Amino acid sequence: MTTLAVFDLDGTLVDTPRGITETFTAVFTAAGRQAPPAAQIRATIGLPLETAFSQLMAVAPHDEQVTQAVRHYQEAFRDIVLPRAAHLLFPGVTDGLTALRDEGIVLAVATSKFRANADALLAAAGIDSYFHMVVGADEVTHPKPHPASGQMILDKLAVPAERAAMVGDTTHDMLMAHACGMRSIGVTYGVHSEQQLRAARPTAVAHTFSDVLAHIKASVSPR
């Protein structure tokens, strides 16, 4: 029977949080606004861009300021983060994805990034070929933590939820997994702390990508 591992992208596969914070700061600076503190920006990572800018700017998600900020962010992201992508993979990611693929486990990505940005980052990091499917925040009506992204992947790849695991660094990922009926693996090396992750009741907690592999193989490997 087919088994599936679904990954978040930022803070799970690629160490982009610092670059994301720099990109947000650049957008605020270019608009002549005072950028929020780095910790405040970092706390929004894992949310859709519209939601993040809405919170940081204290305006409605559909405000024109948010629309412009999102557009400028996408442009700045290509200049600031993509050139570094190959060097930002967390230790063990490439070898780990290869091992999972060789085990016959289907791999997918569910991200709060827009699909085009996710595809660009995966390609720049050199890992795009590993994934059967990528779902971005702009492809669903309700992004994470809503179950829509995960459910789209399960339905499209025809994998039952009990044969799937979600790997992510935020509580949004854990909550999405719960809502879909998937197992969940929280990684502690990303944005949310281990305490925050455990509060969302993950199936397992991983401190390294090697730990991720062990938990995936234990929970969804073909038998």
C-alpha positions in Angstrom: 0.0 0.0 0.0 1.3 3.5 -0.8 2.6 5.5 2.1 3.1 9.2 2.2 5.3 11.8 4.0 4.1 15.4 3.7 6.7 18.2 4.5 6.4 21.8 5.4 9.1 23.8 3.6 10.4 26.9 5.6 12.0 25.8 8.8 11.6 22.1 8.1 13.5 21.4 4.9 15.2 24.7 4.2 16.6 27.0 6.9 14.9 30.1 5.5 13.6 31.9 8.6 16.5 34.4 8.8 16.2 35.2 5.1 12.4 35.5 5.4 12.9 38.0 8.3 15.3 40.0 6.1 12.8 40.0 3.3 10.0 41.3 5.4 12.3 44.0 6.8 13.3 45.0 3.3 9.7 45.3 2.3 8.9 47.6 5.2 12.0 49.7 4.6 11.2 50.1 0.9 7.7 51.3 1.8 9.2 53.9 4.2 7.8 52.2 7.2 9.5 51.1 10.5 10.0 47.4 10.3 8.7 45.3 13.2 11.3 43.6 15.5 12.8 40.4 14.0 11.1 38.3 16.7 7.7 39.7 15.8 8.3 38.9 12.1 9.6 35.5 12.9 6.5 34.7 14.9 4.4 35.0 11.7 6.4 32.5 9.7 4.2 29.6 8.8 1.2 31.9 8.1 0.1 32.9 4.6 1.7 36.2 3.5 -1.5 38.1 3.6 -2.2 37.1 7.2 1.4 37.8 8.2 1.4 41.3 6.7 -2.1 42.0 8.0 -0.9 41.2 11.6 2.4 43.1 11.3 0.7 46.2 9.7 -2.4 46.0 11.9 -4.7 46.3 8.9 -7.3 44.1 7.2 -5.9 41.2 5.1 -7.5 42.6 1.9 -6.1 46.1 2.5 -4.2 47.6 -0.5 -1.2 48.0 1.7 -1.1 44.2 2.3 -1.6 43.5 -1.4 1.4 45.8 -2.3 3.5 44.3 0.5 2.9 40.8 -0.7 3.9 41.7 -4.2 7.1 43.4 -3.1 7.9 40.5 -0.8 7.7 38.0 -3.7 10.1 40.2 -5.7 12.5 40.7 -2.7 12.4 37.0 -1.8 13.8 36.0 -5.2 16.8 38.4 -4.7 17.5 37.7 -1.0 16.7 34.1 -0.3 16.8 32.1 -3.6 20.5 32.6 -4.3 21.3 31.1 -0.9 18.9 28.2 -1.1 21.3 25.4 -1.9 23.3 26.3 1.2 20.3 26.6 3.4 19.1 23.0 3.4 19.1 21.6 6.9 21.8 18.9 7.5 20.8 15.5 6.2 17.8 16.6 4.1 19.1 15.6 0.7 20.3 12.2 1.9 17.2 11.7 4.0 14.8 12.4 1.1 16.8 10.0 -1.1 16.5 7.3 1.6 12.7 7.8 1.9 12.3 7.7 -1.8 14.3 4.5 -2.0 12.0 3.0 0.7 9.1 3.6 -1.7 7.6 6.4 0.4 5.8 9.1 -1.6 6.8 12.6 -0.8 4.8 15.8 -0.9 5.0 19.4 0.3 2.2 21.5 2.0 3.4 25.0 2.5 2.1 28.5 3.5 4.1 29.9 0.6 2.5 30.7 -2.7 3.0 27.8 -5.1 5.3 29.7 -7.4 7.6 30.8 -4.6 7.6 27.2 -3.2 8.5 25.8 -6.6 11.2 28.3 -7.0 12.7 27.6 -3.6 12.6 23.8 -4.0 14.3 24.1 -7.4 16.9 26.5 -6.1 17.7 24.2 -3.3 18.0 21.3 -5.7 15.3 19.1 -4.1 12.2 19.7 -6.3 12.5 16.3 -8.1 11.8 14.4 -4.9 8.2 15.5 -4.5 5.2 14.1 -6.2 3.0 17.1 -5.3 3.4 20.6 -3.9 0.4 22.5 -2.5 0.8 26.3 -1.9 -1.3 28.6 0.2 -2.8 30.2 -2.9 -4.2 26.8 -4.1 -6.6 26.3 -1.3 -9.4 28.5 0.2 -8.1 28.0 3.7 -4.4 27.4 4.2 -2.8 25.7 7.3 -3.8 25.1 10.0 -7.0 24.3 8.1 -6.9 20.7 6.8 -7.5 21.7 3.1 -3.9 21.5 2.0 -3.3 18.1 3.6 -6.6 16.8 2.4 -5.9 17.9 -1.2 -2.7 15.9 -1.1 -4.3 12.8 0.4 -7.1 12.9 -2.2 -4.9 13.6 -5.2 -2.4 10.9 -4.3 -5.1 8.5 -3.1 -3.4 7.7 0.2 -5.5 7.1 3.3 -4.7 9.4 6.2 -3.6 6.6 8.4 -0.8 5.9 5.9 0.5 9.5 6.0 2.6 11.7 8.3 3.0 15.4 8.3 6.5 16.9 9.2 6.7 20.5 10.2 8.2 23.1 12.5 5.1 24.9 13.6 1.9 24.2 15.5 0.0 25.1 12.2 1.5 21.9 10.7 0.5 19.8 13.7 -3.0 21.1 13.8 -3.5 20.5 10.0 -2.3 16.9 10.5 -4.7 16.3 13.3 -7.6 17.7 11.3 -6.7 15.4 8.4 -6.2 12.3 10.5 -2.5 12.1 9.7 0.3 11.4 12.1 2.4 14.4 12.9 6.1 14.9 13.5 7.3 18.3 14.9 10.8 19.3 14.3 12.4 21.5 17.0 15.1 23.1 14.9 12.7 25.5 13.1 10.5 28.4 14.1 8.4 27.1 17.0 9.9 25.8 20.2 9.6 22.2 21.5 7.2 23.4 24.2 5.0 25.1 21.6 5.1 22.0 19.4 4.3 19.6 22.2 1.3 21.8 23.2 -0.1 20.9 19.7 0.2 17.2 20.6 2.4 15.8 17.8 2.7 12.1 17.3 6.5 12.5 17.7 9.1 15.2 18.1 12.3 15.2 16.1 15.5 17.2 16.9 17.3 16.4 13.7 16.4 15.3 10.2 17.8 11.8 11.0 15.2 11.7 13.8 12.5 12.6 11.2 13.5 9.7 9.1 13.3 7.3 12.0 9.9 8.5 13.0 8.6 8.4 9.4 9.9 4.8 8.8 8.4 3.7 12.1 5.0 5.2 11.4 4.2 4.9 7.7 6.9 2.7 6.1 5.5 -0.1 3.8 5.1 -3.4 5.6 
